[in-house]
Every structure is written in structure tokens, then in C-alpha cells.
Amino acid sequence: MSTPVTELDQRFSQSDAVATEWEVTRRILETQELCWVTTVRADGRPHVAPLVAVWADDALWFCTGIDEQKAVNLRTNPHVILTIGNSTWDSGLDVVVEGDAVQVTDEDVLKHIAEVWTQKWDGRWKYLVRDGTFRHTADGEAIPVFSVSPTKILVFGKGTFTHTRHVF
């Protein structure tokens, strides 16, 4: 991935604000523990759910049970938003990632991502790779894995209010 074009949206930022640097945003993506994924149901209504994701190879990666609502939604509409942040008003950064979720089945890629997951979570999240999916155990249920390469990332600074846009 090339370095994104980073812009401060002055309309929604304090007069003395500066754009959040890409390296700061990338560190948030790498270290976040929980994010919220928004998918779109067949009838157009949004569906939002929390999940654990990892940042690797310039994308956010997540997995979900094959029959969970988000997996059902992604079968007909790949558009997603992943939201990272906290519920405080005057400190921190909130990050919104826009892109399409693409199911990944290449087992070499999935083994790499499973290792990233294990390392990030100090072994608390371990996945086996079988038949192009993650599994908790060798004979466990298939867990589809999705990659989201960002098309746009918005970063909202709180305290010193900023609105940064990273476009890829």
C-alpha cells in the first residue's frame, strides 16, 4: 500500500488543529483491541456488531461465524465500515475505516494472519487453518476470514478537535 493522501478537514476542526499523521493512525489500527463492524442487510438496513480484528499487510482482518448476521450480509454486499475508538468526549482519537470486505481463502495467507492474531493477543486467540477458513479446533466449525483494504480512513481527534481524512 502506498502512503495515503492525508488532509485536515478544516470545516470540522479547530482553527489551530493539525492533521493526524498516518503513522499515528496506523499505530491505532495495529493496537486496537475491539472495533465495531457495520454491514448492510439485504433490505438496506445497517447491522453493527463488535469484533476483534488485526491490522496486517495494509488491511484490517476479521473473522465471523458463517451464519452470523455480518457473514450473511457480506454474501450480498461487501461494503463495510469498521469503527475504533472510545466513548470519551475530550480525549483520544476515533478512527473510521471504509472499504469492502473480501473473503480470503488462500491457506498460506490465512496461516500468516492466524500467526498475526496469535502474536497480537499473546496466544489468547489461536486459529487453525483448514479448507480456506479459520477454525478453533481441527474438527470445529468453519470461520470465514475477511480482509478490508481501506479506501478512506477518517480520524476524529477529541479535546483538540480535528477531522483528518486518509485517502488511498
Secondary structure, DSSP 8 states (H G I E B T S, - for coil): ----EEEE-GGGS-TT-----HHHHHHHHHH---EEEEEE-TTS-EEEEEE-EEEETTEEEEE--TTSHHHHHHTT--EEEEEE--S-SSSSEEEEEEEEEEEE--HHHHHHHHHHHHHHTTTSS--EEETTEEESSTTS--B-EEEEEEEEEEEEETTTTEEEEEE-
